[in-house]
Amino acid sequence: MKQTKRSGMAIPLVLVFATALGIVATYLIKSTQQYNRSNLTSFSQLQAHFTARAGIEHAMLKIKFLHRELYDAICLAQGRNPLFDFTQITDLNAPESGIKSYNPGPIFLYRSGQFNPNRLFTPGFSIAGGRERQWLETFMSDIKSDATVFNGVSTNGVLSMKPLPAEIKNRMREPFNLAEYGVTDLNIAAQEIAETVDASGSKVSNTAVIEIVVASTVETSRGEAWDYEIRKTVRINRD
């Protein structure tokens, strides 16, 4: 019976299988590293996102209790008298008709001839390099996670995350080094003036729509910095 020689085939087969296993192992290691890095990135982005969300909640809380002050600041930034009751205006073409003994003027807060009002608005109103926005700047100055000193008293200390308080840090699986948020901008998006007519007559409802921008920064335990920004529009009434 004739025998076939198969010497020398084992080593090449072992090398082929070893190479294939090496390629698979390398792929799995690389894939796992990339997956872990993606998870860490997503985790850091979520931390920055929720830090900014905390800033939004802080801003909404202040707006809820101080909506009248914010509305007044908006009126001052537009050159309008915030104490004038614009709901008493029945004719938008003649806003001065709303000036009465119980609702005195002036409607606008500037010298006659300095600006040209358009019904209830003052296009292009600006004084001394933007000083008309100082009340808006004051309103948003303490909407931040850092401590603020007012009349010699430190406030907002409980909101600070620089560094992270121990009672919170000890509960986190991977605590960050520090985090902070603050309002970077507050703009008047729209001024809604709706004229309605009912049995009691016609009246004007005055509502402001603002856009508030909150930015956050988080430094992870690995020393990486992540930024996030949230924009939110809010409707404000003085009543």
C-alpha positions as a Markdown table, in Angstrom:
| # | Residue | x | y | z |
|---|---|---|---|---|
| 1 | Met | 0.0 | 0.0 | 0.0 |
| 2 | Lys | 1.4 | 3.4 | -1.1 |
| 3 | Gln | 1.7 | 6.1 | 1.7 |
| 4 | Thr | 1.5 | 9.9 | 1.0 |
| 5 | Lys | 4.1 | 12.0 | 2.8 |
| 6 | Arg | 2.6 | 15.0 | 4.7 |
| 7 | Ser | 5.7 | 16.2 | 6.5 |
| 8 | Gly | 6.1 | 19.9 | 7.0 |
| 9 | Met | 2.4 | 20.9 | 7.0 |
| 10 | Ala | 1.8 | 21.3 | 10.7 |
| 11 | Ile | 4.0 | 24.3 | 11.2 |
| 12 | Pro | 2.4 | 26.4 | 8.4 |
| 13 | Leu | -1.0 | 25.5 | 9.7 |
| 14 | Val | -0.1 | 26.6 | 13.2 |
| 15 | Leu | 1.3 | 29.9 | 11.9 |
| 16 | Val | -1.8 | 30.5 | 9.9 |
| 17 | Phe | -4.1 | 29.9 | 12.9 |
| 18 | Ala | -1.9 | 31.9 | 15.2 |
| 19 | Thr | -1.9 | 34.8 | 12.8 |
| 20 | Ala | -5.7 | 34.7 | 12.5 |
| 21 | Leu | -6.1 | 34.5 | 16.2 |
| 22 | Gly | -3.7 | 37.4 | 16.6 |
| 23 | Ile | -5.6 | 39.5 | 14.1 |
| 24 | Val | -8.9 | 38.7 | 15.9 |
| 25 | Ala | -7.4 | 39.5 | 19.3 |
| 26 | Thr | -6.0 | 42.8 | 18.1 |
| 27 | Tyr | -9.3 | 43.8 | 16.6 |
| 28 | Leu | -11.1 | 42.9 | 19.9 |
| 29 | Ile | -8.6 | 44.9 | 22.0 |
| 30 | Lys | -8.8 | 47.9 | 19.7 |
| 31 | Ser | -12.6 | 47.7 | 19.5 |
| 32 | Thr | -12.8 | 47.5 | 23.3 |
| 33 | Gln | -10.5 | 50.4 | 23.8 |
| 34 | Gln | -12.5 | 52.5 | 21.4 |
| 35 | Tyr | -15.7 | 51.5 | 23.0 |
| 36 | Asn | -14.4 | 52.4 | 26.5 |
| 37 | Arg | -13.1 | 55.8 | 25.2 |
| 38 | Ser | -16.5 | 56.5 | 23.6 |
| 39 | Asn | -18.2 | 55.7 | 26.9 |
| 40 | Leu | -15.9 | 58.0 | 28.8 |
| 41 | Thr | -16.5 | 60.8 | 26.2 |
| 42 | Ser | -20.3 | 60.3 | 26.5 |
| 43 | Phe | -20.1 | 60.3 | 30.2 |
| 44 | Ser | -18.1 | 63.6 | 30.3 |
| 45 | Gln | -20.5 | 65.2 | 27.8 |
| 46 | Leu | -23.4 | 64.2 | 30.0 |
| 47 | Gln | -21.7 | 65.7 | 33.0 |
| 48 | Ala | -21.2 | 69.0 | 31.2 |
| 49 | His | -24.8 | 68.8 | 29.9 |
| 50 | Phe | -26.4 | 68.4 | 33.3 |
| 51 | Thr | -24.2 | 71.1 | 34.8 |
| 52 | Ala | -25.6 | 73.4 | 32.2 |
| 53 | Arg | -29.1 | 72.1 | 33.0 |
| 54 | Ala | -28.5 | 73.1 | 36.6 |
| 55 | Gly | -27.7 | 76.6 | 35.4 |
| 56 | Ile | -31.0 | 76.7 | 33.4 |
| 57 | Glu | -32.9 | 75.5 | 36.5 |
| 58 | His | -31.2 | 78.2 | 38.6 |
| 59 | Ala | -32.2 | 80.8 | 36.0 |
| 60 | Met | -35.8 | 79.6 | 35.7 |
| 61 | Leu | -36.1 | 79.7 | 39.5 |
| 62 | Lys | -35.0 | 83.3 | 39.7 |
| 63 | Ile | -37.2 | 84.3 | 36.7 |
| 64 | Lys | -40.2 | 82.6 | 38.4 |
| 65 | Phe | -39.9 | 84.8 | 41.6 |
| 66 | Leu | -38.4 | 87.9 | 40.0 |
| 67 | His | -40.3 | 88.1 | 36.7 |
| 68 | Arg | -41.4 | 91.6 | 37.3 |
| 69 | Glu | -37.9 | 92.8 | 37.9 |
| 70 | Leu | -36.8 | 91.1 | 34.7 |
| 71 | Tyr | -39.6 | 92.6 | 32.8 |
| 72 | Asp | -38.7 | 96.1 | 34.1 |
| 73 | Ala | -35.1 | 95.5 | 33.0 |
| 74 | Ile | -36.3 | 94.6 | 29.6 |
| 75 | Cys | -38.4 | 97.8 | 29.3 |
| 76 | Leu | -35.4 | 99.9 | 30.5 |
| 77 | Ala | -33.3 | 98.3 | 27.8 |
| 78 | Gln | -35.8 | 99.4 | 25.2 |
| 79 | Gly | -36.3 | 102.9 | 26.5 |
| 80 | Arg | -39.8 | 102.3 | 27.8 |
| 81 | Asn | -41.3 | 103.2 | 31.2 |
| 82 | Pro | -41.8 | 99.8 | 33.0 |
| 83 | Leu | -44.3 | 101.5 | 35.5 |
| 84 | Phe | -46.6 | 102.6 | 32.7 |
| 85 | Asp | -49.5 | 100.1 | 32.4 |
| 86 | Phe | -49.5 | 99.3 | 28.7 |
| 87 | Thr | -52.7 | 97.3 | 29.0 |
| 88 | Gln | -54.5 | 100.6 | 29.3 |
| 89 | Ile | -53.7 | 101.4 | 25.6 |
| 90 | Thr | -56.7 | 100.8 | 23.4 |
| 91 | Asp | -55.2 | 102.2 | 20.2 |
| 92 | Leu | -51.8 | 101.2 | 19.1 |
| 93 | Asn | -51.5 | 104.1 | 16.7 |
| 94 | Ala | -52.1 | 106.5 | 19.6 |
| 95 | Pro | -50.4 | 105.0 | 22.7 |
| 96 | Glu | -50.6 | 108.4 | 24.5 |
| 97 | Ser | -54.4 | 107.7 | 24.9 |
| 98 | Gly | -53.5 | 105.3 | 27.7 |
| 99 | Ile | -52.1 | 108.1 | 29.8 |
| 100 | Lys | -54.7 | 108.8 | 32.5 |
| 101 | Ser | -54.9 | 110.1 | 36.0 |
| 102 | Tyr | -54.3 | 106.6 | 37.5 |
| 103 | Asn | -51.9 | 105.6 | 34.8 |
| 104 | Pro | -49.6 | 108.6 | 34.3 |
| 105 | Gly | -46.8 | 108.9 | 31.8 |
| 106 | Pro | -44.3 | 109.2 | 30.4 |
| 107 | Ile | -44.4 | 106.2 | 28.2 |
| 108 | Phe | -40.8 | 106.5 | 27.0 |
| 109 | Leu | -37.7 | 107.2 | 29.1 |
| 110 | Tyr | -35.7 | 109.7 | 27.0 |
| 111 | Arg | -35.7 | 113.3 | 26.0 |
| 112 | Ser | -38.1 | 114.4 | 23.3 |
| 113 | Gly | -36.4 | 114.3 | 19.9 |
| 114 | Gln | -33.5 | 112.1 | 21.1 |
| 115 | Phe | -35.0 | 108.9 | 19.6 |
| 116 | Asn | -37.9 | 108.3 | 17.3 |
| 117 | Pro | -40.4 | 105.7 | 18.8 |
| 118 | Asn | -42.3 | 103.4 | 16.6 |
| 119 | Arg | -45.6 | 102.9 | 18.4 |
| 120 | Leu | -44.6 | 101.2 | 21.6 |
| 121 | Phe | -40.9 | 100.5 | 20.6 |
| 122 | Thr | -37.8 | 102.5 | 20.2 |
| 123 | Pro | -35.7 | 101.1 | 17.3 |
| 124 | Gly | -32.0 | 101.3 | 17.8 |
| 125 | Phe | -32.2 | 102.6 | 21.4 |
| 126 | Ser | -28.8 | 102.8 | 22.9 |
| 127 | Ile | -27.2 | 105.1 | 25.5 |
| 128 | Ala | -23.6 | 105.6 | 26.5 |
| 129 | Gly | -22.2 | 102.4 | 24.9 |
| 130 | Gly | -24.9 | 100.0 | 26.1 |
| 131 | Arg | -25.6 | 101.3 | 29.6 |
| 132 | Glu | -29.3 | 100.7 | 28.9 |
| 133 | Arg | -28.6 | 97.0 | 29.5 |
| 134 | Gln | -27.1 | 97.4 | 32.9 |
| 135 | Trp | -30.2 | 96.2 | 34.6 |
| 136 | Leu | -30.2 | 93.0 | 32.5 |
| 137 | Glu | -26.6 | 92.5 | 33.3 |
| 138 | Thr | -27.3 | 92.9 | 37.0 |
| 139 | Phe | -30.2 | 90.4 | 36.8 |
| 140 | Met | -28.1 | 87.7 | 35.3 |
| 141 | Ser | -24.9 | 88.5 | 37.3 |
| 142 | Asp | -25.6 | 86.1 | 40.1 |
| 143 | Ile | -27.0 | 83.2 | 38.0 |
| 144 | Lys | -23.8 | 81.2 | 38.3 |
| 145 | Ser | -22.4 | 78.4 | 40.4 |
| 146 | Asp | -19.7 | 80.5 | 42.0 |
| 147 | Ala | -20.1 | 82.2 | 45.3 |
| 148 | Thr | -21.2 | 85.9 | 45.0 |
| 149 | Val | -20.4 | 88.6 | 47.5 |
| 150 | Phe | -23.2 | 91.1 | 48.0 |
| 151 | Asn | -22.9 | 93.8 | 50.7 |
| 152 | Gly | -20.1 | 91.9 | 52.2 |
| 153 | Val | -22.1 | 88.7 | 52.5 |
| 154 | Ser | -21.2 | 85.6 | 50.4 |
| 155 | Thr | -24.1 | 84.0 | 48.7 |
| 156 | Asn | -24.5 | 81.0 | 46.3 |
| 157 | Gly | -21.8 | 79.1 | 48.2 |
| 158 | Val | -24.0 | 76.0 | 48.3 |
| 159 | Leu | -24.0 | 76.0 | 44.5 |
| 160 | Ser | -20.3 | 76.0 | 44.0 |
| 161 | Met | -18.7 | 72.9 | 42.4 |
| 162 | Lys | -15.1 | 74.2 | 42.6 |
| 163 | Pro | -14.1 | 71.9 | 44.2 |
| 164 | Leu | -16.9 | 69.3 | 44.3 |
| 165 | Pro | -18.3 | 68.9 | 47.8 |
| 166 | Ala | -17.2 | 65.8 | 49.6 |
| 167 | Glu | -20.8 | 64.6 | 50.3 |
| 168 | Ile | -21.4 | 64.6 | 46.6 |
| 169 | Lys | -18.0 | 63.4 | 45.4 |
| 170 | Asn | -18.1 | 60.3 | 47.7 |
| 171 | Arg | -21.3 | 59.2 | 45.9 |
| 172 | Met | -20.0 | 59.4 | 42.4 |
| 173 | Arg | -18.3 | 56.5 | 40.7 |
| 174 | Glu | -16.0 | 58.9 | 38.7 |
| 175 | Pro | -16.2 | 62.3 | 40.3 |
| 176 | Phe | -15.0 | 65.3 | 38.2 |
| 177 | Asn | -12.4 | 67.7 | 39.5 |
| 178 | Leu | -14.5 | 70.8 | 39.2 |
| 179 | Ala | -17.5 | 72.1 | 37.3 |
| 180 | Glu | -19.2 | 75.5 | 36.9 |
| 181 | Tyr | -22.0 | 77.2 | 35.0 |
| 182 | Gly | -23.1 | 80.8 | 34.3 |
| 183 | Val | -25.3 | 82.9 | 32.2 |
| 184 | Thr | -23.3 | 84.2 | 29.2 |
| 185 | Asp | -26.1 | 86.1 | 27.5 |
| 186 | Leu | -29.6 | 87.3 | 27.9 |
| 187 | Asn | -31.3 | 88.9 | 24.9 |
| 188 | Ile | -34.8 | 90.2 | 24.1 |
| 189 | Ala | -36.1 | 87.8 | 21.4 |
| 190 | Ala | -39.5 | 89.4 | 20.9 |
| 191 | Gln | -41.9 | 91.8 | 22.4 |
| 192 | Glu | -45.5 | 90.6 | 21.9 |
| 193 | Ile | -48.3 | 93.2 | 22.0 |
| 194 | Ala | -51.6 | 91.6 | 21.4 |
| 195 | Glu | -54.7 | 93.7 | 21.2 |
| 196 | Thr | -57.9 | 91.9 | 22.2 |
| 197 | Val | -61.6 | 93.1 | 22.1 |
| 198 | Asp | -64.2 | 91.8 | 24.6 |
| 199 | Ala | -67.3 | 93.0 | 26.3 |
| 200 | Ser | -65.3 | 95.4 | 28.5 |
| 201 | Gly | -63.6 | 97.0 | 25.4 |
| 202 | Ser | -60.2 | 96.5 | 23.8 |
| 203 | Lys | -57.0 | 96.2 | 25.7 |
| 204 | Val | -53.3 | 95.5 | 25.0 |
| 205 | Ser | -51.5 | 92.6 | 26.6 |
| 206 | Asn | -47.8 | 93.2 | 26.9 |
| 207 | Thr | -45.4 | 90.2 | 27.0 |
| 208 | Ala | -41.7 | 89.9 | 26.5 |
| 209 | Val | -39.9 | 86.8 | 25.1 |
| 210 | Ile | -36.3 | 86.5 | 26.1 |
| 211 | Glu | -33.5 | 84.1 | 25.2 |
| 212 | Ile | -31.2 | 83.1 | 28.0 |
| 213 | Val | -27.9 | 81.3 | 27.3 |
| 214 | Val | -26.2 | 79.2 | 29.9 |
| 215 | Ala | -22.7 | 77.7 | 29.4 |
| 216 | Ser | -20.9 | 75.1 | 31.6 |
| 217 | Thr | -17.4 | 73.7 | 31.9 |
| 218 | Val | -16.5 | 70.4 | 33.5 |
| 219 | Glu | -12.9 | 69.2 | 34.2 |
| 220 | Thr | -12.8 | 65.4 | 34.5 |
| 221 | Ser | -10.7 | 63.4 | 36.8 |
| 222 | Arg | -8.3 | 62.8 | 33.9 |
| 223 | Gly | -7.8 | 66.6 | 33.5 |
| 224 | Glu | -9.9 | 66.9 | 30.4 |
| 225 | Ala | -12.1 | 70.0 | 30.0 |
| 226 | Trp | -15.6 | 69.8 | 28.4 |
| 227 | Asp | -17.9 | 72.7 | 27.6 |
| 228 | Tyr | -21.6 | 72.7 | 26.9 |
| 229 | Glu | -24.1 | 75.5 | 26.1 |
| 230 | Ile | -27.9 | 75.6 | 26.4 |
| 231 | Arg | -30.3 | 78.2 | 25.0 |
| 232 | Lys | -33.8 | 78.6 | 26.3 |
| 233 | Thr | -36.6 | 81.0 | 25.4 |
| 234 | Val | -38.8 | 82.3 | 28.2 |
| 235 | Arg | -42.1 | 84.3 | 28.1 |
| 236 | Ile | -42.2 | 87.1 | 30.7 |
| 237 | Asn | -45.2 | 89.1 | 32.0 |
| 238 | Arg | -45.1 | 91.9 | 34.5 |
| 239 | Asp | -48.4 | 90.9 | 36.2 |
